[in-house]
Amino acid sequence: MSTKVHEIIEQLKTLTLLEAAELVKEIETTFNVSAAASMGSVSIAAPSASGATQEVEEKTEFDLVLEEVPADKKIAVLKVVRTLTGLGLKSKRPRRIYSKNIKEGASKDDVEAAKKQLEEAGAKVKIK
């Protein structure tokens, strides 16, 4: 491989996905070619805006949803829910508490700790 080709390849590696998509479009326009047609039956495609090189972002915010509360465990679960949500003993709507997200947008550690407390009290919970 010549040094000129090597330099071009190195420059291409530094392009963002949008820049790569723009480059492909300009090459198609300038040389009157189509990237899809020139590849034939080969499954390799030119970089595009939805490219395969996108990094997968790790989820940092989680929701804790109360799914089921056994009838004999309602009071124990209610106490834990009130502690986790900061609701006082004066909260007169326990049914509302059972039908919503207990924690929203919390860190993984917080959600897992809350899940453990609720499961110890007898509830079935789900992390989303």
N, C-alpha and C positions, 0 to 999 in steps of 0.2 A: 504494500500500500504506500502510495506516495505521501510526502509530508503535507502536501496541500489537502489531500483527501482526509488525512489524519486530523488536521487542524479543523476542518469543517465538521467532522464527526464530534470532536471535542466541544465545539461551539453548540452543536445540536443538543448535546447532553445537558447543557445549561438552560435550555429553553423551558418556559412554563408550558402547560398544556394549551393555554389560549394562544401563546405565541406559535406553538407547533401547528395548531389548527390554522392559524393565519398564514403560516409559511406554506402549508399544503395547498391552501386556496390560491395563494399567489403563484405557486409553481404550476398549478392547473391552468390558471388564467394566462400566464406568460407563455407557456409552451403548448397551450391548447391540448392538454391531455386530461385524463381522468384517473385519479389514483385507484379507484375501484376497478375500472376497466383494464388498467395496465397490470393488475395483479393476477388476472385470470382466475384459475381455480386454487391458487395459493391462499391459505387462510390467514396469512400475515397481512395486517392492515397498517396504513400510515397513521401516525398519531392524530388523535382527534380531541375535541373538547371533552369527550366522555372517556378518554383514554384509560387503558388498563393500568397505567402507572400511578393512579391516584392512591394516596395512602389512606388506609382505613383508620378513622379516628376512633380512639377508645372512648367509650361512654364514661362520663364523669358524674352525671346526675341521675339519680334513681328515684323511683316512686315506690312506696310500700302500700299495697292494697290489702285490706282486710277482706278475705273471701268468705269465710264461714266461721260462725261462732256457735259451738254446741250450747244447747239450752241450759245445761247444768254449769256451764263455765262463763255465762254472760257477765256476772258481777266481777269475777277475777279479771276478765279481759277488759271490761270497762275501766277498771282501776288502772290497768297498764296503759290503755289508750289515753286516758285523762292525763297521766303522768307524761307520756310522750308528746302529746299535743299541747300541753300547758293549760288544758281546760280544768277549771276548778271543780269542786264537788257540787257547785250550784248549777252545773250544766244539766238542764232538764230534758235534753233531747238525745238520749242514748241511741235511739234508732238511727238518727242522722250520723252518729259517730260510726256505727257499724257499716254504713253504706258508702263510705268515701275513702279516699286515699288518706292514710294515716300520716305519711310523710311524703312531701313532694319536692323534687329537686335537691335531695340530700346526698351526701357523699356515701360511697359504698360502705365504709366502716359504720357510719351512723345507721344506715338501713339494715345492715346485718345484725347489729346489736339490738335494734328494735325488733327485728324479726325473731331473734332468739327469745327475747322477753315475752313476746306475744305467743309464741309457740309453747313456751313453758307454762303460760296461763291457760293454754288449751285452744287457742285460735289457729285457723289455717290462713296463712298470709302468702302473698305473691310479690316478688320484686320485679318491677318493670323497668 
